[in-house]
Amino acid sequence: MDRELTQLSASSTPTCLGLLSGNELLGQLLHHYIDHDLSLQLRASADISQISADVSLWLLDVQSFSGEDLDAVFAQLYSRVPTALVNSSQTQAEELVETYPWINGVFYSSCPRDQFLLGVNVLLKGGDWLPRGLMERLLRQLRRLRQPACPHARLTQREREILELVRKGLPNAEIAAHLCLSPHTIKSHIHNLLRKIGAANRAEAVFLMQASSQP
């Protein structure tokens, strides 16, 4: 009976994972990760022209591409099957997920085998697999952008003046000269107003100000 089940598993068509990477050691490691899982097979290539329709999940080694090459890879992968980053640092993953929010999964360089296989299984079922820290960061950003309170209601008159000048694109030095204040004072005011309205930076503060003024 066990022999029949083994033959049945071996004869079934395995799910294909595609690895875009020029790192042979990474390819060997991931082959080792799925070595005992007869339902999976790994196809590795550093050539983006090899991106094909018979792959169920693409694993992108972000260390193997940079600049325009990485942009070209994402352009090829967009709207295809699920895509996950592998061999990634936390900083790289945060930047890329913000730029390409359709990325479905992230596996850091230190990801152990059991977590990798669990994440792959979730992704193949249509889910997402993001590290907890990255998920919490994205959730905080969403909460800041969706908060309903009006930013103007929490700002002093001086802070409103500074925010309006920020909206016009003036740097701190020009704002200081315009209001006859020191650059240090302007920096302090901006820090306070960002905290009050829950914005991460000047651009987000301007966005929230404009959103709150919409009818």
Rosetta blueprint (number, residue, H / E / L):
1 M L
2 D H
3 R H
4 E H
5 L H
6 T H
7 Q H
8 L H
9 S H
10 A H
11 S H
12 S L
13 T L
14 P L
15 T E
16 C E
17 L E
18 G E
19 L E
20 L E
21 S L
22 G L
23 N L
24 E H
25 L H
26 L H
27 G H
28 Q H
29 L H
30 L H
31 H H
32 H H
33 Y H
34 I L
35 D L
36 H L
37 D L
38 L L
39 S L
40 L E
41 Q E
42 L E
43 R E
44 A E
45 S E
46 A L
47 D L
48 I H
49 S H
50 Q H
51 I L
52 S L
53 A L
54 D L
55 V L
56 S L
57 L E
58 W E
59 L E
60 L E
61 D E
62 V H
63 Q H
64 S H
65 F L
66 S L
67 G H
68 E H
69 D H
70 L H
71 D H
72 A H
73 V H
74 F H
75 A H
76 Q H
77 L H
78 Y L
79 S L
80 R L
81 V L
82 P L
83 T E
84 A E
85 L E
86 V E
87 N E
88 S E
89 S L
90 Q H
91 T H
92 Q H
93 A H
94 E H
95 E H
96 L H
97 V H
98 E H
99 T H
100 Y L
101 P L
102 W L
103 I L
104 N L
105 G E
106 V E
107 F E
108 Y E
109 S L
110 S L
111 C L
112 P L
113 R H
114 D H
115 Q H
116 F H
117 L H
118 L H
119 G H
120 V H
121 N H
122 V H
123 L H
124 L H
125 K L
126 G L
127 G L
128 D L
129 W E
130 L L
131 P L
132 R H
133 G H
134 L H
135 M H
136 E H
137 R H
138 L H
139 L H
140 R H
141 Q H
142 L H
143 R H
144 R H
145 L H
146 R H
147 Q L
148 P L
149 A L
150 C L
151 P H
152 H H
153 A H
154 R H
155 L L
156 T L
157 Q H
158 R H
159 E H
160 R H
161 E H
162 I H
163 L H
164 E H
165 L H
166 V H
167 R H
168 K L
169 G L
170 L L
171 P L
172 N H
173 A H
174 E H
175 I H
176 A H
177 A H
178 H H
179 L H
180 C L
181 L L
182 S L
183 P H
184 H H
185 T H
186 I H
187 K H
188 S H
189 H H
190 I H
191 H H
192 N H
193 L H
194 L H
195 R H
196 K H
197 I H
198 G L
199 A L
200 A L
201 N L
202 R H
203 A H
204 E H
205 A H
206 V H
207 F H
208 L H
209 M H
210 Q H
211 A H
212 S H
213 S L
214 Q L
215 P L
